[in-house]
Amino acid sequence: MLKIRVMPTLLRKGPTLVKGKGFDSWRRIEVPQTALRVYNMREVDELVLLDITATDDGRAPDFDLVDLLADDCFMPFSVGGGISHIEHVRRLLAVGADKVVINSAAVATPDLIGQVAAEFGVQVLIVSIDFRRRDDGRAEVVTHAGRRPAGREPVAWAREAADCGAGEILLSSVERDVVAGHPAV
């Protein structure tokens, strides 16, 4: 039997964490340090932190926050949001991230996937794929926290990302994104 792995995804918007429904209606819930302490106590298998506004805001990842959180994170720690070139990956790994998650930049520049995989190994790279159903029922990849259609089909994009060197795929459906319980709330 396969082992079930618990991998919470923390969504950061500004200085706090948020949860929402359908990639919208965001409600602030707490600061990242509090959630990290809770998940450490619960001994989850991996923690994912995604800054959902960094790309739209034109911001690089928050290296200082990642450094602060990584010091107290006792499980594999994956970080995404605002990663647009290989130097961002290098700095995130240097301050304590174990893996990086790229989405919008991967769609815009698929070569980035291969560059990261070649320099750091496929085990470091998660390509996040968000998608929503169009009016005709077909699924379409979206970027920028679900706001921009990318004109790609999710399965085909996942195959391409894997062929380029993605070690893991994080697939998220906008329609199935629901407000879930949060242990620290």
Salt bridges, closest charged atoms under 4 A:
GLU30 OE2 - HIS182 ND1 3.07
ASP45 OD1 - LYS3 NZ 3.16
GLU46 OE1 - ARG5 NH2 3.31
GLU46 OE1 - LYS99 NZ 3.22
ASP51 OD2 - ARG12 NH1 3.11
ASP51 OD2 - ARG59 NH1 3.03
ASP56 OD2 - ARG147 NH2 1.98
ASP57 OD2 - ARG59 NH2 3.44
ASP62 OD2 - ARG12 NH2 3.13
GLU87 OE1 - ARG90 NH1 2.58
GLU119 OE2 - ARG90 NH2 2.41
ASP136 OD2 - ARG134 NH2 2.95
ASP136 OD2 - ARG138 NE 2.89
GLU160 OE1 - ARG152 NH1 2.83
GLU168 OE2 - LYS99 NZ 2.47
